[in-house]
Amino acid sequence: MGFLAEWKYCPRCGSEVTRDDERASCSSCGFVAYANSVPGAEAVCVDANGRVLLGRRRLPPSEGLWDLPGGFLHEGEHPEDALRREVEEETGRVPEPLEFLGMWNEPYDGRVVLCLTWLARLDADVQAGDDLAELRWFSRDEIPWDELAFTHYAPALLFAFERQQHA
C-alpha cells in the first residue's frame, strides 16, 4: 500500500485506523486518507542548439545521479505554473513550455509521483540552485543513460528527442 502502510493512528483524533489497498480510515472521527500519487511537474529543457539540461542531485533519493529540472506541485497550483516555478528554482531561468510530453508514475521516497513532463525551451545561461549540485547541457550522444536518477527519464528523453526531430 506504500504511503499508508505505516499508518496506525488517525492524525486528527489519534484513534486506530483501518487500512486497505486504497485508503486508511478512522471510524471514530470519519477521517479518510487516500493512497494517491503525488503530482510533480518537470521539463526536458532544451537550448537553442538542441542540447538537454540535466542536474546532478545533491540530496537523496538518488543523490549524485542526473535529474530533470522540476518538482512537486503546491496544493491548488496549476501544473504549468509549478513547472515554471520549479525550473526557475533549480536553474535561475523561467522555461518556455513547448509541448506536453506525457505522464509517468515514478516511485519516490516511499510514495509514487505522477510526473507531468513537458518539453521546454530554456536559456543556456543557467546556475544550479535549490537541491542540485550542478547543471550540465548534454547532446543526445552525451547523455549519461546509466546515471539517470529515475526510471522514466530514459523514455521521456527519447520521446523529447523524437519530438524535436519532427518540429
Summary of the structure (lengths in Angstrom):
residues: 167
radius of gyration: 18.3
end to end distance: 41.5
largest distance: 60.0
contacts: 499
relative contact order: 0.21
helix: 21%
strand: 37%
